[in-house]
């Protein structure tokens, strides 16, 4: 099956039935698709070492995509499938629910024994629970007993380095926040002493090398892969959101007043840009960390060079109400894949921008509601992964050409 992405000279697309304005565009070949079984909550493509194919730590994405080694989470079970037909090769039963998988696919964390107190606004009952850290293949690496009483929310962030888990705790309807850093020593996870009360996790690096934390609504703190503080800085404007680059070398912070602030990992301000647009802000770094794409969600897209903070290009859609969300940015900024919802439509499209900010193609419509959907591009093999709720697809990018 060949799907051709089309370009229009004006930058806007003609109607689906109108081909008079179409020019040669990027051509995508659908090379594989598979059904996602009902009940599966998470899907991760893995290489032979247990790293997510789309993470910066995957050394052989071509081989991994060819082998189709996929980890699926269904309830408390890990299902391992391989090959074109997604043949089930193994199942592993986890102890506990509340499952989180690291960005790089390497680690899984569960908590067993959590029980909510329905008489006290849904907070957790004060009884022992056990947090466990697993390797991607289901081997248990370590555990620790925790006391969840008094907390209403527990968010887990396994850093994917086989040893460290950040646990964000919130109570009092969000009034109380704190982070516990758990580091594995042998078969035990032990809490590290840190100054991270009244804080929450903003983001962490794909590589597991760093995490970004907001401390006391004032400081931005960069911690290393074992929870030790590397740097902290004070942003001159109230924090609204933030992103850490794949290896943790750059920070993109969105602040009050519609500013995007770009910092290095030491807290040095590289650049600030006053940007426009209603709604929340979303961002994606290229895997080589050289470029940053930011959108407020509506109409506007901004594309920066990370090291200098220079604005390379920006794009404004003329309609009032379309939505943009970053799907992925290719290495060297060669392409940017944006998830696009036209006005008054629930279906989504993928729009592709070149390095100069010109629209070079679109793919869709995709039957998916909600804010965004997983779109990942592997530059080494020029393949685009798209996951819908019940199906997943791999496309090969064949470059510029006609239909």
C-alpha positions in Angstrom: 0.0 0.0 0.0 1.4 3.4 -1.0 0.1 6.6 0.7 1.5 9.8 -0.9 1.7 13.0 1.2 0.9 16.0 -1.0 2.1 19.6 -1.1 0.3 22.7 -2.2 2.2 25.7 -3.3 0.2 28.1 -1.1 1.0 26.0 2.0 -2.7 25.0 2.4 -4.2 21.8 1.1 -6.8 21.5 -1.5 -10.0 19.6 -0.6 -9.7 15.8 -0.5 -11.4 15.5 -3.9 -9.5 18.3 -5.6 -6.2 17.3 -7.2 -5.8 20.3 -9.4 -3.4 22.1 -6.9 -1.4 19.1 -5.9 2.3 19.0 -6.4 4.8 16.2 -5.8 5.2 15.4 -2.1 6.7 13.0 0.4 5.8 9.4 -0.3 5.1 7.0 2.5 4.8 3.3 2.0 2.8 1.3 4.6 5.2 -1.6 5.3 3.5 -3.1 8.4 0.4 -2.9 10.5 -0.9 -5.0 13.4 -3.8 -5.1 15.7 -3.5 -4.1 19.4 -5.5 -6.6 21.5 -8.4 -5.2 23.5 -7.4 -4.4 27.1 -3.8 -3.5 26.3 -2.8 -0.2 28.0 0.8 0.2 26.9 2.8 -0.8 23.8 6.6 -0.6 23.6 8.8 -1.6 20.7 12.0 -3.1 22.1 15.5 -3.9 20.8 17.3 -7.0 22.0 18.8 -5.2 25.0 15.4 -4.0 26.2 15.6 -0.4 25.0 12.7 1.3 23.3 13.4 1.4 19.5 12.5 5.1 19.5 14.8 6.1 22.4 18.3 7.5 22.0 19.8 4.4 23.6 18.7 2.0 20.9 21.8 1.1 18.9 20.2 -1.0 16.1 16.7 0.4 15.3 16.8 -1.2 11.9 17.2 -4.7 13.3 14.7 -4.0 16.1 12.0 -2.8 13.7 12.7 -5.8 11.5 12.3 -8.2 14.4 9.1 -6.6 15.6 9.8 -7.3 19.3 6.9 -5.7 21.1 6.1 -5.5 24.8 2.4 -5.1 25.7 1.0 -4.4 29.2 -2.5 -5.9 29.8 -3.7 -5.5 33.4 -0.8 -6.9 35.5 0.7 -9.0 32.7 3.5 -8.4 30.4 3.0 -9.9 26.9 6.0 -10.4 24.6 5.2 -10.7 20.9 7.6 -11.0 18.0 7.5 -11.1 14.2 5.2 -9.7 11.5 2.2 -11.5 12.9 2.8 -10.5 16.5 3.2 -14.1 17.7 2.9 -14.4 21.5 6.2 -15.8 22.8 6.0 -15.2 26.5 3.9 -13.8 29.3 5.1 -12.6 32.7 2.8 -11.9 35.6 3.7 -8.8 37.7 3.0 -8.4 41.4 1.0 -5.3 41.8 -0.7 -2.7 39.7 -0.2 1.0 39.3 2.3 0.2 36.5 4.7 2.7 34.9 7.3 2.0 32.1 10.4 4.1 31.6 10.7 6.2 28.5 13.5 4.1 27.2 11.5 0.9 27.8 14.2 -0.6 30.0 12.3 -0.7 33.4 8.9 -1.3 34.8 7.6 -0.2 38.3 4.6 -1.5 40.1 3.0 -1.0 43.5 1.2 -3.8 45.3 -1.3 -3.2 48.1 -2.6 0.2 47.3 -6.2 0.6 48.5 -8.2 3.8 48.5 -10.3 5.0 51.4 -13.7 5.8 49.9 -14.8 7.4 53.2 -12.0 10.0 53.1 -12.3 11.5 49.7 -10.4 8.7 48.0 -7.0 9.0 49.6 -5.0 5.9 50.2 -5.5 3.7 53.3 -2.5 3.8 55.7 -1.3 0.2 55.3 2.0 -1.2 53.9 2.4 -1.4 50.2 5.3 -2.8 48.2 7.0 -1.0 45.3 8.9 -3.2 42.9 11.4 -2.4 40.1 11.5 -4.8 37.2 13.8 -5.1 34.2 12.1 -5.1 30.7 12.2 -8.9 30.5 10.2 -9.3 33.8 13.1 -10.0 36.1 12.6 -8.3 39.5 15.5 -6.1 40.4 14.5 -4.7 43.8 11.7 -3.7 46.1 10.8 -1.5 49.0 7.9 -1.2 51.4 6.1 2.2 51.4 3.4 3.8 53.5 0.9 5.5 51.2 -1.4 6.8 53.9 -2.4 10.4 53.6 -1.5 10.6 49.9 -4.2 11.0 47.2 -2.0 10.6 44.1 1.2 8.6 43.5 3.0 9.1 40.2 5.9 6.8 39.3 9.0 7.8 37.2 11.4 4.9 36.6 14.4 6.5 35.0 15.3 3.4 33.0 18.8 2.9 34.4 18.0 -0.3 36.3 18.3 1.4 39.7 16.4 4.6 40.2 12.7 5.5 40.7 11.2 8.9 41.4 8.0 8.8 43.3 5.8 11.9 43.3 3.3 12.1 46.2 0.4 14.6 46.4 -2.3 15.2 49.0 -4.6 17.8 50.2 -6.2 18.1 46.7 -2.7 19.0 45.4 -1.8 21.3 48.2 1.0 19.0 49.5 3.6 17.7 47.1 6.9 15.8 47.5 9.3 13.6 45.7 11.0 10.5 47.1 14.1 9.2 45.3 14.5 5.5 45.5 17.8 3.9 44.5 18.6 0.2 44.2 21.3 -1.3 46.4 21.5 -5.0 45.7 17.9 -6.3 45.9 16.6 -3.4 48.0 15.4 0.0 46.9 16.4 2.7 49.5 15.2 6.2 49.9 17.9 8.8 49.3 18.0 11.9 51.5 17.2 14.9 49.4 15.8 18.5 49.7 12.8 17.8 47.5 9.9 18.5 49.8 7.1 20.7 48.2 8.2 19.6 44.7 7.1 17.7 41.7 8.6 16.0 38.7 8.4 18.0 35.5 10.2 15.6 33.1 13.1 13.2 32.9 15.5 12.3 30.1 15.0 9.3 27.9 18.5 8.1 28.7 17.8 8.1 32.5 20.7 10.4 33.1 18.7 13.4 34.5 15.4 14.6 35.7 13.9 18.1 36.1 12.0 19.1 39.2 10.1 22.2 40.4 11.0 22.9 44.0 8.8 25.1 46.3 7.2 26.8 43.3 10.4 28.8 42.9 13.4 26.8 41.9 14.0 24.5 38.9 16.3 21.7 39.9 18.2 19.3 37.7 19.1 16.0 39.4 21.3 13.2 38.1 20.4 9.5 37.6 20.6 8.8 41.3 18.8 11.8 42.6 21.8 14.0 43.4 21.4 17.7 42.6 23.4 19.0 39.6 22.1 22.5 39.4 19.2 24.8 40.3 18.1 28.1 39.0 15.2 30.6 39.5 13.1 31.5 36.5 12.1 35.2 36.5 8.5 34.3 35.7 6.0 31.8 37.2 6.4 28.2 35.9 3.7 26.8 33.6 5.4 23.7 32.1 8.7 22.2 31.0 10.5 19.6 29.0 13.9 18.0 29.3 15.8 17.0 26.1 16.5 13.2 25.4 19.8 13.1 27.2 19.0 15.9 29.7 21.3 18.6 28.3 18.7 21.2 27.6 15.5 22.5 29.2 12.5 24.1 27.6 10.4 26.0 30.1 7.0 27.6 29.4 6.2 30.5 31.8 3.5 33.0 32.6 3.3 35.8 30.0 3.6 33.3 27.1 7.4 33.0 27.2 9.5 30.0 26.1 12.8 29.9 28.0 15.7 27.7 26.8 18.3 26.7 29.4 21.3 24.3 29.4 21.5 21.7 32.1 23.5 24.0 34.4 20.7 26.5 34.5 22.3 29.0 32.1 19.7 30.9 30.1 20.3 30.5 26.4 17.4 32.4 25.1 13.8 33.5 25.8 11.0 34.1 23.3 7.7 35.8 23.7 5.3 33.5 21.9 1.5 33.8 21.3 -1.4 31.5 21.4 -4.1 30.3 23.9 -4.1 27.0 25.7 -1.3 24.9 27.1 2.1 24.5 25.5 3.6 21.3 24.1 7.1 20.7 23.0 9.4 18.0 21.4 13.2 17.9 21.0 14.9 16.2 18.1 16.8 13.0 19.3 20.2 14.7 18.8 18.9 17.6 20.9 19.8 20.1 18.2 16.2 21.4 17.6 13.1 22.2 19.7 9.5 22.4 18.4 7.0 24.3 20.5 3.2 24.8 20.0 0.5 26.4 22.1 -1.8 23.8 20.7 -3.7 26.2 18.4 -2.6 27.6 15.1 1.1 28.4 15.9 4.3 26.4 15.7 7.7 27.6 16.7 11.0 25.8 15.7 14.2 26.7 17.6 17.9 25.8 17.3 18.6 24.5 20.9 22.2 25.4 21.4 21.8 29.1 20.4 18.1 29.5 21.1 17.6 31.0 17.6 14.1 30.9 16.1 14.5 29.0 12.8 11.0 29.2 11.6 7.4 29.7 12.7 4.1 28.7 11.1 0.6 30.1 11.5 -2.4 28.3 10.2 -5.0 30.8 8.9 -8.0 29.1 10.4 -9.1 30.1 13.9 -9.5 26.8 15.6 -7.2 24.0 14.4 -5.1 22.1 17.0 -1.4 21.2 16.7 0.6 18.8 18.9 4.2 17.8 18.2 4.5 14.2 17.2 8.3 14.0 16.6 11.3 15.9 15.3 13.8 14.1 13.0 17.5 14.3 13.7 19.1 17.4 12.3 15.6 18.9 12.2 15.1 17.4 8.7 11.4 16.9 9.3 8.9 17.7 11.9 5.8 15.6 12.3 2.8 17.4 13.8 -0.5 15.9 14.9 -3.2 18.2 13.4 -6.9 18.4 14.1 -8.9 20.6 11.7 -11.6 22.8 13.0 -14.8 21.1 14.0 -13.4 17.6 13.3 -12.6 14.8 15.7 -10.3 12.9 13.3 -6.7 13.7 13.1 -4.0 14.2 10.4 -0.2 14.1 10.5 1.3 17.1 8.9 5.0 17.0 7.9 7.2 20.2 7.8 10.6 20.4 6.3 13.6 22.0 7.8 12.5 25.4 6.5 9.1 25.2 8.0 7.2 24.4 4.8 4.4 21.9 4.8 5.6 18.9 2.6 2.8 16.4 3.3 0.0 15.0 5.3 -1.3 11.6 6.3 -4.9 10.8 7.3 -7.6 11.0 8.3 -6.8 9.0 11.5 -9.7 7.8 13.6 -8.6 9.0 17.0 -10.1 11.4 19.5 -8.4 13.1 22.4 -5.4 15.5 22.4 -2.6 13.6 20.8 -1.4 10.2 19.6 2.0 8.5 19.5 4.0 9.4 16.4 7.7 8.5 16.3 10.2 8.8 13.5 13.4 6.7 13.2 15.8 8.7 11.1 18.4 6.0 10.6 15.9 3.8 8.7 13.4 6.6 7.7 10.4 4.9 9.2 7.4 6.5 10.9 5.5 4.7 13.7 1.9 5.6 14.3 -0.2 4.1 17.1 -4.0 4.4 17.1 -6.1 2.9 20.0 -6.5 -0.5 18.4 -3.9 -0.6 15.6 -0.3 0.3 15.0 1.4 1.1 11.7 5.0 1.5 10.3 5.5 3.6 7.2 8.7 3.9 5.2 9.6 7.4 4.1 10.6 7.2 0.4 11.7 10.8 0.0 10.5 13.5 -2.3 8.7 12.3 -5.4 5.4 12.2 -7.3 2.5 9.9 -6.8 
